[in-house]
Amino acid sequence: MTFSNEMEKLKAQIQELQEKLQKLEELQRTKSPVEEAFKRVYYRYPDKLDVEQGVWDIFEKGYNTSKEDCKVEELKPMNDVIDRLLEKYKSKKLFDVIKNLGYSVDMCYEIVDAVRCWLPEPQSSSGSQNVDVELLVDGFNDCLKKIKDGLG
């Protein structure tokens, strides 16, 4: 009969542990974004000691401040931001560079055509069984294409 009592006792302990596990899992699912950030930094969730020592308050204030600083300004229209980025990073064509130097449009076309004729033809790696040669030819042709695209 003691075996039956021990089994009942063990079943009760298992049931109690399962309930505790469910509560812990629910607590873990309901962590705030600040607590999740704390865990990413310290590899654990904040505890009573962190609160007592003021670590939690400092971390929470820093987290909230960083979130406020990272907000995008809503006063600027998105089109202005896009236009600025396009202007900053747009590629300059040879035609535009020559035109900005004061040459006439006709002269710009003539110079661009002369450069286009001066550039070498794309290479072919057909018949080669060397991977290095094929890669070099592909790189050369890619570079040549980019140069030609930049002429205007």
Order of alpha helices (4+ residues) and beta strands (2+ residues): alpha-alpha-alpha-alpha-alpha-alpha-alpha-alpha
